[in-house]
Amino acid sequence: MTVEDFNKLIRQRRSVFPKDYTGEKVDDSIILQLLENANWAPTHKLTEPWRFKVFCENGINKFAEYQANEYYNSFYGTEKFLEKKYNKLLNGPLKCSHIISIGMHRAREVMLPEIEEIAAVACAVQNILLSATAYKLGAYWTTGGVTYNSNAKAFFDLEEPDKLLGFIYLGVVNNLPEVGKRTPIEQKVSWCKE
């Protein structure tokens, strides 16, 4: 891979939503490769805080039902409950080939600032998203319906003081979106040379 190919890959990474997935299944070996690439993210003190749970096949239904039921149980009968959101949580994931929950395992033996562990997991997620782009897969990082519900940790194999940081939805797409737009980097950078 050339530097130009690498730069192009980074610029081509886009969020692709499940509504655009074909429903075709991705081979588990490709998902495992995405996760292996995640495993090479930078990590302070080598804590490797990322924890992933992969939902596929009937597991997708289990995931969708779980998050929809959690939403229903939390908000039904209140002004916050939206039937449309409930149906999206229940049916939206069904076009995915795989869904990967993103967990941050809080190191017990080495105490680091939590933000460093969260940043390491975010780097691992970016490795997955870039890898999905290289495989021409649709990918979307969402906080979903249960990310901030502390009761959800057990369902995703997490403990206290671990954190659930969201989900990566993956699927086959007919066409990846075109390169997106960003404001010029010069608007976001200052230089100090003296």
DASULMO-V537659 format. One record per run of one state. SS is the DSSP state (~ for helix, > for strand, _ for the rest). FROM is the first residue (numbers start at 1). TO is the last residue. If there is no record, write none. Layout:
ss: [SS/SS]
from: [FROM/FROM]
to: [TO/TO]
This chain:
ss: [_/~/_/~/>/_/~/_/~/_/>/_/~/_/~/_/>/_/~/_/>/_/~/_/~/_/>/_/~/_]
from: [1/3/13/18/21/22/28/39/44/47/50/57/58/76/83/96/98/105/114/135/137/143/150/153/154/157/163/174/185/189]
to: [2/12/17/20/21/27/38/43/46/49/56/57/75/82/95/97/104/113/134/136/142/149/152/153/156/162/173/184/188/194]
